[in-house]
Amino acid sequence: MIKATQIYKSFGDLQVLKGVDLEIKTGEIASVVGSSGAGKTTLLHILGTLEQPDFKPGSSLEIDGTDIIKLKGKQLSKFRNNSLGFIFQFHQLLPEFTALENVCIPAYIANTDKAAAEKRAKELLSYLKLSDRFNHKPGALSGGEQQRVAVARALINNPKVIFADEPTGNLDSATANDLHQLIFQLREELNQTFVIVTHNDELANLADRKLVMSDGKFL
């Protein structure tokens, strides 16, 4: 599903990624762990096409057979919206919109018919046990409910990969455990691929593979 070769990234004189190689299989749940400053989030953002790496001879990035290096501008944005899903620590839900509207936004961007987008969003929210929260805005939802809305939003366009950056970092332990179970349920039922940056040892150890970063590379 993902093949990254010799991924570098510097910010000024600070070299954050130092030639990272990585392969992720379809349906795999991979966790990325390491100390603060190791380069985990930077790598996640590059794999998720939110940031550009410093391309050097031998550098490459493919997702589901698509050469990401060749995609520019609107092409890259379209690929990101249609093929990738994202879950962040602080949800990133838009407060002025309902749960249903938040979930629909990536589908609208993909020019999905409004009725079809809402049908799919309602199916996902119901699947995530939020059928009684369609019309609630984020401020009326608990932290766990907000994160499940974010999961539904990540799934709306049937992404090839979901990238999660500290998805349980803002949740209490019981709610975090619920989200752990949900991630593995999605893999079992949808064969969903996940790449998860986390400081949560339990989630990291549950993953099919735990990748440890240190000083810009995997150990």
Secondary structure, DSSP 8 states (H G I E B T S, - for coil): -EEEEEEEEEETTEEEEEEEEEEE-TT-EEEEE--TTSSHHHHHHHHTTSS-----TT-EEEETTEEGGG--HHHHHHHHHHHEEEEETT----TTS-HHHHHHHHHHHTT--HHHHHHHHHHHHHHTT-TT-TT--GGGS-HHHHHHHHHHHHHTT--SEEEEESTTTTS-HHHHHHHHHHHHHHHHHH--EEEEE-S-HHHHHHSSEEEEEETTEE-
